[in-house]
Amino acid sequence: MENNNLDKKYCKKKKFDFKCKKENAINSLFEVEHFLCNLKKVCNTVGLYKILR
């Protein structure tokens, strides 16, 4: 009996939530941008360290 209820629960299609997907995409791009910016700072610091060493 419980198995049948679970199957029905998983078979229902969820509505596509454009607003949620948009927010997730914006947040992901924001995180990638910050990661790349921090990576650039690290590369510059390592380069400066090599020069001053």
N, C-alpha and C positions, 0 to 999 in steps of 0.2 A: 504494500500500500504506500509506504513512504517513498519507495523507488519511483513509482509512477508520478508522484507529486514533484519529485526532483526533476524528472525528465520534462515535465510540462514547464517547470520554472526555467530550465535552461533552453528550451525550444523557443520561448517567446523572444521575438526580436526587440532589441532596445532601440529607442529613437536615437537618431544621429543628433548629437548635441553640438551644433556648430560653435556656439559661444564657448563651451568648455574646450573644444579642440583648438580654437583660436587662442585662448588664454594659455594653454599648454605649449603651443608652438612659440608664442611670444616669450614665455618664460624659458624655454629651451634655447632659443636664439640668444637671449640675454645672457644665459649662463655660458654659452659657447663664446660669446664676445668677450666676456670677462676672463675666461680661461686663456684665450689667445692674447689678450692684453697682458695678462700676468706672465705668460710664456715669453712674450717679447721683452718684458722687463728683466726676466731672468737671463735671457740670452745676452742682453746688453750688459748686465752686471758681470756675467762670466767673461765676456769680451774685455770689459774694463779691467777685470781682475788679471786676465792674461797679459794685458799691456803693462799694467803697473807692477806686475810680479817681476 
